[in-house]
Every structure is written in C-alpha cells, then in structure tokens.
Amino acid sequence: MKTTIYSTHKFEEPYIIKANNGKHQLKFLENRLTEDTAILATGFKTVSLFTSDDASEKILEKLNAIGVENIALRSAGFNHVDLKKASELGIKVARVPAYSPYAIAEHTMALILALNRKLIKAHNRVREQNFSLNGLTGFDLNGKTVGVIGTGKIGSVLIKILHGFGCNILAQDINEDQNMIDKYGVIYTDCATLCKHSDIISLHVPLKVSTKHLIDKEHIALMKPGVMLINTSRGGLVDTKAVIEGLKTKKIGYFGIDVYEEEEGLFFEDHSEDILQDDVIARLMTFNNVLITSHQAFLTETALTNIAETTIYNLDCFEKQILSGNEVTIE
C-alpha cells in the first residue's frame, strides 16, 4: 500500500519504519496536510495524518481528485477530519483508538503536581542559587475533591491514580462506569455540580459539537475560587479567553494544558526564532500559575510503538479491503 505520511516527526519515524518492516511503500513528509500540500500525495491511495493536519472539506476534495481512497490517522481524535465529506467521497478513515491511556493520565498527574508544588518556579530559583521557599507553598492532594469529566480509558486510569493519592472523586460522563464506583468510590454527577464542588477539574472527553467550549464563562463562574483546571484532551473543550478572565480574577488558581484550541501550525514546530503571532497563548504565558506543554502527553515509547503498529495494521486492512475495527464513522 503506497502511503504518504504527512507531518512526520523525528520522534515517531523510527517506530513507523520498524512496525512497517518493509511491507508498505511509505513516503515521509514533514509538511502538514493543507490545501497547498495535498498535491504531494499524487499517486498514493492512502495518506496518514497527525493531529495537526487539516482534512477539511476542500482538502478532502483535492485528495479525492488525485486518487486518495484511505486516511490512516495516527491519533485517537478525529475532529480534524470532515467525516461527512469523507463518507460522501467514499474515503475510508481509520484511527488509533487507544495507544496508551497511561501516558495521558500520567502526564495529567504530572501537570497537577508541578502546578501544585510550583516545581518550575522552584527549579528556576535553585539554578539561580536562590534557595528561598517563599511563594512555593502547595497543598495536600489527600482529601481534595477532583472532578474528572470523561471516564473512558484515560479518565478511568487517572481516577485510579487519584485514588492512590487519597482524593475524593466526582465524575461526569454519559455512561457511568460501575467499576469506578465500586473500586474507587467515584460519585457521578452533572457538569455544573462537579464544577461547584471540585478543587481540581480535569478534562478527558472528545471534541464534538456538544463538547465545544464545555468549559466556558458560565461553568467557570460556578467553580471554587482558586480551582485548578487541567486539559490534556482537546484544546477546543475550553474557551481560552474565558479562562484568561478567570485567571485575572483569581477564580482559576492554576491552569495546566497540553492542548490548545489554536495549536495548529504552532505546536510540534520550533518557533524560537519567530515573533509569536498568537496573542491569546502569549497572554497565557504571562501567568506564573499556568503550565503549558505542547501536546506531548502521548509521547512515551509505549504509546509511539502502539500508534505505529496500529497505523500499519490499518494500512494492512486497507490493502486487503477488510474492516480493521478502527474505522471512524459519522456520529
């Protein structure tokens, strides 16, 4: 199966090559998929896309016009693909539904701990030979109430970790997990109640029309003063401008993100020599109680291996014209 792999990163290419083991003809491109770069897939029936690629309507039409029949996503999320248009064009889409929920959940916990114990500030002080502890006071996680929105594969792993820290756990999900209730004492409730009673809130739901800006000014207004808000899911779940207002009024005491609503063209790239054009993230970066990582929560050896192997498996299935079980359909 001839496949053009867009948005190839140095950290993932060796894993893909190893998983492929010479089976498919792969064309690695550093370029993101855009209207201008779609033509680079000419002669290839399949393209493989990362979260930063754009598979919107016009681009899918361009891919279809040059003979692309399949899209193999190297991600669990698929909000960057116009599934309705893909279906109309007969383009099959497959994803990596689960690569390592532990990777995301553990990174979420790292953000919580780093923000709480002010590790970045402490590290920078020590490097300057400043060993003062003033301004570094944190809080015990034991006994705190954590609200987990979304108790699927990632959210359930986070709950297990939080339970080990002695946290009380509220949760919100369309489907209640009885195992979470029985093993970890999770109390399911609605989003508004969760916001009112949680000391820490962590998001683990997919980005859909119904979850767009789930955390908005109305939900922020319900939150406890000084709440910690964490997002390692999808940037669009949060109205970032509303969060900035919450940070300015100190309603939000800590904000940790691994995803950002306007990360396309920003994350995964080196802009150290550029002038930052995004005023919203520039404002976020001025707060000393905000911690931003650039979509690296998935970045573990286990996850990269699983992503590569599932992607190659999906290519195998495309080639044999059989179902992989990872197909993405319109909801």
NORWOCOR-V223979 format. One record per residue. N is the residue number from 0. RES is the residue in one small letter. PHI is phi in degrees with one decimal (NA if undefined). OMEGA is omega in whole degrees, 0 to 359 (none if undefined). NEAR is the number of other C-alpha atoms within 10 Angstrom. Layout:
N;RES;PHI;OMEGA;NEAR / N;RES;PHI;OMEGA;NEAR
//
This chain:
0;m;NA;178;17 / 1;k;-77.0;187;17 / 2;t;-133.0;173;22 / 3;t;-94.4;182;25 / 4;i;-103.9;180;26 / 5;y;-83.2;176;24 / 6;s;52.5;179;19 / 7;t;-70.8;178;19 / 8;h;-113.0;181;15 / 9;k;-58.3;184;9 / 10;f;-71.3;184;12 / 11;e;-107.0;187;15 / 12;e;-56.9;180;15 / 13;p;-60.5;180;14 / 14;y;-68.7;179;17 / 15;i;-67.1;180;22 / 16;i;-61.5;180;16 / 17;k;-65.2;181;13 / 18;a;-66.1;181;19 / 19;n;-68.3;177;19 / 20;n;51.3;175;9 / 21;g;79.2;185;9 / 22;k;-72.1;185;13 / 23;h;-116.3;177;15 / 24;q;-84.2;185;12 / 25;l;-109.3;176;19 / 26;k;-114.7;183;16 / 27;f;-88.4;177;15 / 28;l;-124.9;173;16 / 29;e;-78.3;183;11 / 30;n;-62.8;168;16 / 31;r;-73.6;173;21 / 32;l;-76.9;177;25 / 33;t;-139.8;176;18 / 34;e;-60.6;183;16 / 35;d;-78.9;185;11 / 36;t;-99.5;180;15 / 37;a;-57.7;182;23 / 38;i;-61.1;182;15 / 39;l;-68.6;178;16 / 40;a;-93.0;179;23 / 41;t;-56.5;180;16 / 42;g;89.9;181;13 / 43;f;-117.3;181;20 / 44;k;-80.8;186;21 / 45;t;-130.3;171;27 / 46;v;-123.6;176;24 / 47;s;-114.8;188;27 / 48;l;-121.0;176;25 / 49;f;-104.3;184;21 / 50;t;-63.9;182;20 / 51;s;-86.8;180;18 / 52;d;-81.4;183;19 / 53;d;-109.5;178;21 / 54;a;-116.2;178;26 / 55;s;-81.2;190;19 / 56;e;-53.0;183;15 / 57;k;-62.2;182;14 / 58;i;-71.2;176;20 / 59;l;-62.1;177;23 / 60;e;-63.6;178;19 / 61;k;-67.2;178;20 / 62;l;-63.2;179;28 / 63;n;-61.3;182;19 / 64;a;-64.6;180;13 / 65;i;-100.0;172;16 / 66;g;98.3;178;16 / 67;v;-73.7;183;25 / 68;e;-115.1;187;19 / 69;n;-137.5;173;24 / 70;i;-126.8;176;28 / 71;a;-106.2;180;27 / 72;l;-79.2;174;29 / 73;r;-100.4;183;24 / 74;s;-159.0;174;20 / 75;a;-85.0;179;18 / 76;g;-72.4;182;19 / 77;f;-139.1;181;23 / 78;n;-69.0;178;17 / 79;h;-89.6;179;17 / 80;v;-117.9;174;22 / 81;d;-80.5;186;17 / 82;l;-64.9;179;22 / 83;k;-62.4;180;15 / 84;k;-66.6;179;17 / 85;a;-59.7;179;23 / 86;s;-63.9;179;14 / 87;e;-61.1;182;8 / 88;l;-85.4;181;16 / 89;g;76.9;178;13 / 90;i;-87.8;179;21 / 91;k;-80.8;180;18 / 92;v;-127.2;176;24 / 93;a;-127.8;183;27 / 94;r;-129.6;173;24 / 95;v;-109.1;189;23 / 96;p;-64.6;180;19 / 97;a;-152.2;180;16 / 98;y;-110.2;172;22 / 99;s;-171.7;177;21 / 100;p;-61.3;179;18 / 101;y;-65.1;181;21 / 102;a;-58.5;183;19 / 103;i;-69.9;182;27 / 104;a;-63.5;180;25 / 105;e;-68.2;177;17 / 106;h;-67.3;176;19 / 107;t;-57.7;180;26 / 108;m;-65.7;178;16 / 109;a;-63.2;178;14 / 110;l;-64.0;179;24 / 111;i;-60.2;182;23 / 112;l;-68.5;182;15 / 113;a;-64.9;178;17 / 114;l;-69.1;183;23 / 115;n;-61.1;185;19 / 116;r;-93.1;174;15 / 117;k;51.9;186;18 / 118;l;-67.3;181;14 / 119;i;-65.9;179;13 / 120;k;-62.4;180;15 / 121;a;-63.1;180;18 / 122;h;-62.1;181;13 / 123;n;-64.1;178;11 / 124;r;-62.5;183;14 / 125;v;-61.5;178;11 / 126;r;-62.6;177;9 / 127;e;-95.9;180;8 / 128;q;63.1;176;9 / 129;n;-103.5;184;11 / 130;f;-104.2;177;11 / 131;s;-69.3;178;10 / 132;l;-101.5;181;9 / 133;n;-59.7;177;7 / 134;g;83.4;182;9 / 135;l;-109.8;183;12 / 136;t;-67.0;177;9 / 137;g;-113.3;178;12 / 138;f;-139.7;175;9 / 139;d;-71.6;174;11 / 140;l;-73.0;179;18 / 141;n;-55.4;178;13 / 142;g;89.0;179;12 / 143;k;-77.7;179;17 / 144;t;-98.8;180;19 / 145;v;-113.4;177;27 / 146;g;-97.8;180;30 / 147;v;-110.7;180;29 / 148;i;-96.1;184;23 / 149;g;103.9;183;21 / 150;t;-117.5;174;23 / 151;g;-79.5;185;16 / 152;k;-59.3;183;16 / 153;i;-75.5;181;23 / 154;g;-59.0;181;24 / 155;s;-69.7;176;22 / 156;v;-67.1;178;19 / 157;l;-61.0;179;24 / 158;i;-59.1;178;25 / 159;k;-59.8;179;16 / 160;i;-66.2;181;16 / 161;l;-62.4;178;22 / 162;h;-60.7;178;19 / 163;g;-64.1;177;11 / 164;f;-85.6;179;14 / 165;g;84.1;181;15 / 166;c;-84.0;168;21 / 167;n;-88.6;191;21 / 168;i;-122.6;169;26 / 169;l;-100.6;181;25 / 170;a;-144.2;175;28 / 171;q;-135.2;179;22 / 172;d;-162.5;177;18 / 173;i;-62.4;180;10 / 174;n;-110.7;179;10 / 175;e;-80.3;181;17 / 176;d;-96.0;183;15 / 177;q;-62.4;179;12 / 178;n;-63.4;177;11 / 179;m;-64.3;179;19 / 180;i;-68.1;185;15 / 181;d;-69.8;186;10 / 182;k;-85.3;190;10 / 183;y;-122.3;177;19 / 184;g;66.3;181;16 / 185;v;-66.1;176;23 / 186;i;-109.4;178;16 / 187;y;-83.2;181;24 / 188;t;-153.9;178;15 / 189;d;-88.5;185;13 / 190;c;-63.0;181;18 / 191;a;-63.1;179;15 / 192;t;-64.7;178;17 / 193;l;-59.2;180;26 / 194;c;-63.9;183;24 / 195;k;-66.9;192;17 / 196;h;-110.2;185;17 / 197;s;-93.0;172;23 / 198;d;-82.3;179;21 / 199;i;-133.8;178;26 / 200;i;-127.0;181;24 / 201;s;-127.8;186;26 / 202;l;-101.8;181;25 / 203;h;-146.0;178;25 / 204;v;-122.0;178;22 / 205;p;-71.9;177;18 / 206;l;-88.9;177;20 / 207;k;-134.8;178;15 / 208;v;-56.7;183;11 / 209;s;-73.3;181;9 / 210;t;-110.2;178;14 / 211;k;-58.3;182;16 / 212;h;51.0;175;19 / 213;l;-54.5;175;20 / 214;i;-94.2;181;20 / 215;d;-121.2;185;17 / 216;k;-64.1;179;17 / 217;e;-67.8;179;11 / 218;h;-69.8;178;17 / 219;i;-62.3;180;23 / 220;a;-61.8;180;16 / 221;l;-79.4;189;15 / 222;m;-72.4;175;24 / 223;k;-64.3;173;17 / 224;p;-60.7;179;16 / 225;g;83.8;182;17 / 226;v;-59.4;173;24 / 227;m;-101.4;181;24 / 228;l;-118.1;183;26 / 229;i;-125.7;177;26 / 230;n;-134.1;174;23 / 231;t;-118.9;184;26 / 232;s;-102.4;177;24 / 233;r;-140.3;185;23 / 234;g;-58.9;184;20 / 235;g;-69.1;176;23 / 236;l;-69.9;187;26 / 237;v;-118.5;170;24 / 238;d;-81.6;189;18 / 239;t;-62.3;180;21 / 240;k;-64.8;177;15 / 241;a;-67.4;177;18 / 242;v;-64.4;179;20 / 243;i;-59.2;177;18 / 244;e;-62.9;178;14 / 245;g;-64.1;177;23 / 246;l;-68.4;182;20 / 247;k;-66.3;180;12 / 248;t;-89.0;181;12 / 249;k;69.6;171;13 / 250;k;-62.3;174;19 / 251;i;-97.8;183;24 / 252;g;-91.0;181;21 / 253;y;-149.6;178;23 / 254;f;-139.3;179;27 / 255;g;-122.8;181;22 / 256;i;-136.0;171;23 / 257;d;-113.9;181;23 / 258;v;-135.1;184;23 / 259;y;-146.2;186;24 / 260;e;-56.4;182;14 / 261;e;-110.0;184;14 / 262;e;-75.8;180;17 / 263;e;-57.6;181;15 / 264;g;82.1;180;11 / 265;l;-114.1;178;15 / 266;f;-70.5;181;17 / 267;f;72.7;181;14 / 268;e;-128.8;179;10 / 269;d;-90.8;178;8 / 270;h;-112.1;186;11 / 271;s;-64.1;179;7 / 272;e;-100.0;184;6 / 273;d;-102.5;171;7 / 274;i;-88.9;183;7 / 275;l;-65.1;184;11 / 276;q;-93.4;183;9 / 277;d;-88.4;183;11 / 278;d;-69.2;182;9 / 279;v;-70.8;180;12 / 280;i;-70.2;176;18 / 281;a;-62.0;178;11 / 282;r;-67.5;178;11 / 283;l;-57.2;184;19 / 284;m;-69.2;179;13 / 285;t;-84.5;182;9 / 286;f;-86.7;179;14 / 287;n;-81.6;177;13 / 288;n;-107.8;176;19 / 289;v;-117.3;178;20 / 290;l;-123.5;183;20 / 291;i;-118.7;167;16 / 292;t;-118.9;191;15 / 293;s;-94.6;175;14 / 294;h;58.1;182;20 / 295;q;-111.6;184;15 / 296;a;-58.5;182;24 / 297;f;-78.5;195;22 / 298;l;-80.8;172;15 / 299;t;-128.1;180;16 / 300;e;-59.6;180;14 / 301;t;-61.9;182;13 / 302;a;-64.5;181;19 / 303;l;-63.0;177;21 / 304;t;-64.3;181;19 / 305;n;-66.4;178;20 / 306;i;-61.6;181;27 / 307;a;-63.4;183;23 / 308;e;-66.3;179;20 / 309;t;-68.9;178;26 / 310;t;-61.7;179;24 / 311;i;-66.3;176;24 / 312;y;-59.8;178;18 / 313;n;-63.7;175;26 / 314;l;-64.1;177;26 / 315;d;-56.3;182;18 / 316;c;-69.0;175;17 / 317;f;-58.5;183;22 / 318;e;-64.4;181;15 / 319;k;-85.6;180;11 / 320;q;56.6;176;9 / 321;i;-124.2;179;10 / 322;l;-72.9;179;12 / 323;s;-96.8;187;16 / 324;g;87.3;181;11 / 325;n;-111.3;182;20 / 326;e;-64.1;178;16 / 327;v;-107.7;180;19 / 328;t;-120.8;180;12 / 329;i;-66.2;181;9 / 330;e;-82.1;none;6
//
